[in-house]
Amino acid sequence: MYLTVARQLIVMAIIVVISFFFSRKNKFGSKESQYLSRILLYVINPCMIVSTFDVEFSGQKLQSLGLAIGVSFAFHLIMIAIATPLFARKKTGQDQNRGRDSLSKIGIVFTNSGFIGIPLINGVFGGEGVFFLMGYILVFNVLLWVWGEWLMTGTMRPLKILTNPNVLACAAGLAVFCLPFKVPYVIIEPLKMIGACNGAVSMVLLGLLFSAFGENCMEGQKRAAPVKAFAKPLARDVFLRLVFCPLILLGATLLALSAFSSVPEINLIMSVLFIAACCPVGMSVSSFAVVFKKDADYASLLVAVSSAACVVTIPLLVALLEALV
């Protein structure tokens, strides 16, 4: 399986590189990235999620999805337990560092299970793998707007959870899955066609963001931006996100495989969830940095570096899982 994962990551990386050079040549920037981000978030991803649930209803499959949701919740709690104590002793007077610490916590816990995870899982396992990935994404979005926003503001807005496009799409998808009849072709086929764009568009967006980040770095050098000051926290956060947390979750994955060995699809479920947990820092970190006026330069660098490094770390971690199972 790790060779399939590595091959799929290379395919995705090639699209990112093509998008990067094309964006640099045409000087695409925030306007284009905002458009792609919005169409991914509000159109392509919801269509793909709903169409993923267009499969024949099965009580066993519904139970397996419930198991995926439960394990995903446990995974996130483990990562929160890892991230929280690491920044507990910071001095209260350093506002900038505290803001960066909050971004670090979010980056360590919340992976890019959407823009990178979905096309990766789809390329390796197909629609059945994406079906179980929805459990991870559902937990991701709920906790992001509960724990993540609390870190940023000290408050919570439950309405943000209920109106999140991915959460709404999961609810609609579950309704489609439980229908006693198949959704008409003329309705479901457009959703499938739009959803099929997820992989390519996600990688095009990532290349565009890398390009824009490169331009910002060049401008930052003129402003004497403290990029060197990011080196230590960046190395720490990337290591925690791509190596330390996945290794801890590898142990949890092995426990789950043993505990739920009677579940017919347990190997697929745990492989999907483990890969989702091995993904790089989620783009939500950059979004939160901008929305809540935190250190956006550091957030962008964290997303960029971890996304590049995951091409190496994910196949190695999957190979380790295969060797231990």
Protein Blocks (a to p, Z undefined) as FASTA:
>chain_A
ZZmmmmmmmmmmmmmmmmmmmmmmnopafklmmmmmmmmmmmmmmmmmmmmmmccddfkl
mmmmmmmmmmmmmmmmmmmmmmmmmmmmgcfklmmlmmmmmmmmmmmmmccfklmmmmmm
mmmnommlmmmmmmmmmmmmmmmmmmmmmmmnopacfklmmmpmklmmmmmmmmmmmpcb
dcdfklmmmmmmmmmmmmmmmmmmmmmmmmmmmmmmmmmmmnopafklmmmmmmmmmmmm
mmmmmmmmmmmmmmmmmmmmmpmklmmmmmmmmmmmmpccdfklmmmmmmnopafklmmm
mmmmmmmmmmmmmmmmmmmmmmmZZ
